[in-house]
Amino acid sequence: MEQETGLSCPVAVIACTAMAFFYVAILYAPSFILRLPPPPSVNEFMIRRFICAAISSIVSILCCALILPIRSREASHILGLYGIRLDHIWQAVVLPLSLTSLMYAGTLVLKSLVLVDICKESEGGGFSIDCTKRLLRNLTYLMSATTSDVMAWRNYIVAPLTEELVFRACMIPLLLCGGFKIYSVIFLCPILFSLAHLNHWMEIYTRHNYSFLKASVVVGLQLGYTVVFGSYASFLYIRTGHLLAPIVAHMFCNMMGLPVLFARSKGLVGLAFVAGVAAFLWLLFPITQPNLYNDRTINCSCWHGYCSWN
């Protein structure tokens, strides 16, 4: 595989660490640096953070473009550097989403069983078309309410977009160009991703009045989850060379939360979880084959290293 060179390993690590630190630090810039007064509402507070996250992403993209030894300044080449592409969009959305949903097979089965039970109870033991219509109306109302919820925008739109841009699209090309092996990048990049969530400890400790130990346990579990997910997202990004793949996986995981392993008196949930995990592991490499997301994977020059997976 033919790759562009000229970036040293220490420079790549320092640049990635600085991006991770900047992504978190800028969130507190309005209060600690600009000395702006506290926002009067949660919505305004979150909008301020959205702006900070957007600025951080733009700065990271520009710095990455300046650091990397890019051969061409054409827009298509630079956007391709970050995995921002218009080709193979449906593959980059449908296939990773289907793969990720397998880890939530238990959760999906549990939600389905709960919906069936609700309908049966409301219809006196039966399941009717009217119940289905009512569920669809409730779903429509829930979706409408979600679109006006600033926290939903944060969890399902802003966080996945900005975090994947910074921690995948910017950092992975830097680390690969710096000489790191693909598997090293898959495990190193999520560590920086998890460290960027350490600010949650301060927020939990101060705002929720948790004890030092309880706040540490909660954040420790969060960091562990972010490392696992970050490895998976990095894997998707490198395998597909498409930024949409980790973004849709990130959005879906944020919507679903932690996978349900089992449920009392519902053995089908545990069985579905085990079957989902087995199917996920079995399909992990076949569904992420580079040739499904790229027209040409032989003798190509790429930043993401997907050529070397064949």
LINGI-V55347 format. One line per field, one symbol per residue. ss: DSSP state (@ for helix, = for strand, . for the rest). phi: phi as a letter, one per 20 degrees, with the letter a starting at -180 (. if undefined). A space follows every 10 residues. Layout:
BEGIN
ss = ???
phi = ???
END
This chain:
BEGIN
ss = ........@@ @@@@@@@@@@ @@@@@@@@@@ @@........ .@@@@@@@@@ @@@@@@@@@@ @@@@@@@... ....@@@@@@ @.......@@ @@@@@@@@@@ @@@@@@@@@@ @@@@@@@@@@ @@......@@ @@@@@@@@@@ @@@@@@@..@ @@@@@@@@@@ @@@@@@@@@@ @@@@@@@... .@@@@@@@@@ @@@@@...@@ @@@@@@@... .@@@@@@@@@ @@@@@@@@@@ @@@@@@@@@@ ..@@@@@@@@ @@@@@@.... ..=..=@@@@ @@@@@@@@@@ @@@@@@@..@ @@........ .....@@@@.
phi = .ecfcodeff ffffffffff fffefffdfg eedflffgff bfgfffffff fffffgffff ffffffffff fcdfgfffff gemecdelff ffefffffff fffdffffff ffffffffff ffdmodcdff ffffffffff fffffffeef fffffdcffg ffffffedfe ffgfffffof fgffffefgf ffffffefff fffffeedlf fgffffffff fffffffffg fffffffffe mcffffffff fffffemffe eabfmcffff ffffffffff ffegeffdgg ffdbfbcdld dceenfffef
END
